[in-house]
């Protein structure tokens, strides 16, 4: 038996619906890429309001996958009942309009109706994701002319859609976010989708219904300019702002994703406004002779408040800072008075990788103050990470870390237990109620500072320094600390459920 010669040549003949193989591939590729762009950018758009947590990422990914499944199912079902030529243009156009409006809608909702934020955010991902995902089954329906080519057409378009998703992911993560603000990415994508809608309408139906949608895109761009929640800079990881202190002309607060991360006095680096920074200064000043220069490494930079303090109070100190966000470093230079001199060397790098590059025994001090949202990045909390910290410290070196937790303080307890697995001597400073030294008061949580070393911690000198800076904090060691830790299990690279242990529900004032 021989097959009809018409099937192999079908790709070369005009399609009865006016949609050739290349046009079909472009539509599927572009729609699939757009879904992933929306998903990734949504994570960044929501970070200032929901935090950069595993739960936020899981929610966005789950909604995006739901949109893909829903769109694929409904798109195929409707394409069997309605002329597919009537569906592609509206799907692209409406999706584009929603995408373009998303920045203004999300930021306005977060400002004026925060209780509705999860619902609105879900819809801004679900609606365009479903509409764009419906394009693949609709186009597939248009391309199928005989059962003999079903496998070829479905397989080809499925592969093209997957490649589009990959390109959308890589393009967004490595190019778009690094060069464009979030609002610009979404408005630009929305514009492209509306333009695509007009082209498809013209090619398949001979007319364009896009003028109204074009007006929506323009309105979205204008609304984004006046919507609340703007940033001085949208960096790779944060929505960043610098806020002037109305009570102190030289005071500046670095705000990342709505959280006050650092306070800097550009004229006087010894001014330490946040209690946890005063506590870290107290610990370090009690541990090392006054004025002695140190070799320090800082995990996380932010506004570089503490490196500046060390440079001012301990001339000759060499501070190496691992800060993953190059945009924050630019903010330090452009808005917070960071100069190239002063013994502060900032490297744009991941903190864990930065530790590995340091020689053994090369540091007197390591300061842990790295945060994504309100949580320490999990890979900086584990026994293995603490082993790296201990390796780079000299024999009398000191590790000091800022922690944030609320509620039952489950993460803080686990992290102190983790550090205790690595260092011989561990202490904890914080509000007496939070560290178990005031049984009459309920723990509220917030900042805690953990101290670790292979030499004994001078409890009396540390407490004296804490009192001198009027922190109101106390220090817990020995049996008191063991009782506070309880049965908390150490964190490891194999099991570090930081986001599940953390209770980030306290006031979003500072870290």
Secondary structure, 3 states (H helix, E strand, C coil): CCCCHHHHCHHHCCCCCCCCHHHHHHHHHHHHHHHHHHHHHHHHHHHHHHCCCHHHHHHHHHHHHHHHHHHHHHHHHHHCCCCHHHCHHHHHHHHHHHHHHHHHHHHHHHHHCHHHHHHHHHHHHHHHHHHHHHHHHHHHHHHCCCHHHHHHHHHHHHHHHHHHHHHHHHHHHHHHHHHCCHHHHHHHHHHHHHHHHHHHHHHHHCCCCCHHHHHHHHHHHHHHHHCCCCCCEECCCCEEEEEECCCCCCEEEEEECCEEEEEEECCCCCCCCCHHHHHHHHHHHHHCCCCCCCEEEEECCCCCHHHHHHHHHCCCCEEEEEECCHHHHHHHHHHCCCCCCCCEEEEECCHHHHHHCCCCCCEEEEEECCCECCECCHHHCCHHHHHHHHHHEEEEEEEEEEEEEECCCHHHHHHHHHHHCCCCEEEEEEECCCCCCCCCCCCCEEEEEEEEECCCCCHHHHHHHHHHCCCCEEEECHHHHHHHHCCCCCCECCECCHHHHCCCCCCCCEC
